[in-house]
Amino acid sequence: MTSPASATAGAGRDGVVAARHIARWLALAATPTFAIMAVLTVMIGGGPADALCAAGQGSVLGGMVPMYLLMSAFHAAAWLRLIAEWRSG
């Protein structure tokens, strides 16, 4: 049985480049995904999951929508890096 590290060792530089490329696209996908989830939660309603996340009732940050918006903002760094790259060259 081979470990994941030894299975990818033969891939060499190409495997590392591919992994970085995939990681970059996943990082870019996070922000719009969480934003869409926030919009869908507002439109469809949170249901039982929203009730669970609203434990701190009266809090501005309670519920699923603010959580998705915060996660979208926290993952925006990948987009900011991409925009900076585009502007610099």
C-alpha positions in Angstrom: 0.0 0.0 0.0 1.4 3.4 -1.0 1.1 6.6 0.9 -0.4 9.7 -0.8 3.0 11.4 -0.5 4.8 8.5 -2.3 2.0 8.3 -4.9 2.5 11.9 -5.9 6.3 11.8 -5.7 6.6 10.5 -9.2 4.5 13.3 -10.5 7.4 15.7 -9.8 7.1 19.3 -10.8 4.1 18.8 -13.0 2.1 17.4 -10.1 3.1 20.4 -7.9 2.1 22.9 -10.6 -1.2 21.1 -11.2 -2.0 21.1 -7.5 -1.2 24.8 -7.2 -3.4 25.5 -10.2 -6.3 23.6 -8.7 -5.8 25.2 -5.3 -5.9 28.6 -6.9 -9.2 27.9 -8.7 -10.7 26.5 -5.6 -9.8 29.6 -3.7 -11.4 31.7 -6.4 -14.5 29.6 -6.3 -15.1 30.1 -2.5 -16.2 33.7 -2.5 -18.9 33.5 -5.2 -20.1 30.2 -3.8 -20.6 31.6 -0.3 -22.3 34.7 -1.8 -24.7 32.6 -3.8 -25.4 30.5 -0.7 -26.3 33.7 1.2 -28.6 34.9 -1.6 -30.3 31.5 -1.8 -30.7 31.4 2.0 -32.4 34.8 1.9 -34.7 33.7 -1.0 -35.6 30.2 0.1 -35.3 30.7 3.9 -33.0 29.1 6.3 -35.2 26.5 7.8 -34.0 24.4 10.7 -30.3 25.2 10.0 -31.0 28.9 10.4 -32.7 28.3 13.7 -29.6 26.3 14.9 -27.2 29.1 13.9 -29.4 31.8 15.4 -28.5 30.8 19.0 -27.3 34.3 19.8 -30.7 35.8 19.2 -30.6 39.6 19.0 -27.1 39.4 17.6 -26.4 41.0 14.2 -24.2 38.0 13.4 -26.8 35.4 14.1 -28.1 33.1 11.4 -26.8 31.6 8.2 -26.9 34.7 5.9 -24.4 36.7 7.9 -22.2 33.6 8.3 -22.2 33.1 4.5 -21.5 36.8 3.9 -18.6 36.8 6.4 -17.1 33.6 4.8 -17.4 35.2 1.4 -15.5 38.3 2.7 -12.8 36.2 4.4 -12.2 34.2 1.2 -12.0 37.4 -1.0 -8.2 37.5 -0.6 -7.8 35.3 -3.7 -9.9 37.7 -5.8 -7.9 40.7 -4.4 -4.6 39.0 -5.4 -6.0 38.3 -8.9 -7.1 41.9 -9.4 -3.7 43.1 -8.1 -2.0 40.8 -10.6 -4.1 42.1 -13.5 -3.5 45.7 -12.6 0.3 45.3 -12.3 0.9 43.6 -15.5 
